[in-house]
């Protein structure tokens, strides 16, 4: 039986073309309850426990980010960077899977020259998706 069935995952949505974010609802063979996974078909190719969180200034232009930083200080950015950086350090997958993830990110609008680290971009995107999903629950 596939891990998604064993862990009775809830599908949060398609993060990038062909790759879905899921969350375990019960103990599976490998997934803990409330653990997240990235899935192409049956079994998650990567699981993690950090809750995907959007960047605190997601969607704001450079001027608006500057204004928010003046009001909030660097705390929100540093907190998010620590959380997302931990995800980025753990995102170790087989080379061919990683290539497919990056290709899907590029199709979804990721621009390496502007967006920097693909894992941080993906973490933000998962955070936005998860936040929308939670509002519907």
Residue pairs with C-beta under 8 A, 6 or more apart in sequence:
2 42
2 43
3 9
3 28
3 29
3 30
3 31
3 37
3 42
3 43
3 44
4 22
4 28
4 37
4 39
4 42
4 43
4 44
6 28
6 29
6 31
7 24
7 25
7 26
7 27
7 28
7 29
7 30
7 31
7 33
7 35
7 37
8 24
8 25
8 26
8 28
9 22
9 23
9 24
9 25
9 28
9 31
9 37
9 39
9 44
10 22
10 23
10 25
11 20
11 21
11 22
12 20
12 21
12 22
12 23
12 36
12 129
12 130
12 133
13 20
13 21
13 129
13 132
13 133
14 20
14 21
15 21
15 38
15 108
15 122
15 125
15 126
15 129
16 101
16 104
16 105
16 107
16 108
16 110
16 122
16 125
17 104
17 107
17 108
18 40
18 100
18 104
19 38
19 39
19 40
19 100
19 101
19 104
20 38
20 39
20 40
21 36
21 37
21 38
21 39
21 52
21 126
21 129
21 130
22 36
22 37
22 38
22 39
22 44
23 34
23 35
23 36
23 37
24 31
24 32
24 33
24 34
24 35
24 36
24 37
25 33
25 34
26 33
27 33
30 44
30 47
31 37
31 44
31 47
32 49
34 49
35 47
35 48
35 49
36 47
36 48
36 49
36 50
36 51
36 52
36 126
37 44
37 45
37 46
37 47
37 48
38 44
38 45
38 46
38 47
38 101
39 45
40 97
40 100
45 93
45 94
45 97
46 91
46 92
46 93
48 87
48 90
48 91
50 83
50 86
50 87
51 127
51 130
52 87
52 123
52 126
52 127
52 129
52 130
53 80
53 83
53 84
53 123
53 124
53 127
53 130
53 131
54 124
54 127
54 128
54 131
55 77
55 80
55 84
55 124
55 127
56 68
56 72
56 76
56 77
56 79
56 80
57 64
57 65
57 68
57 69
57 76
57 77
58 124
58 127
58 128
60 68
69 77
81 120
83 123
84 119
84 120
84 123
84 124
85 120
87 119
87 123
88 117
88 119
88 120
88 123
91 119
91 122
93 101
101 118
101 122
102 110
102 118
105 118
105 121
105 122
108 125
110 118
110 121
110 122
112 118
115 121
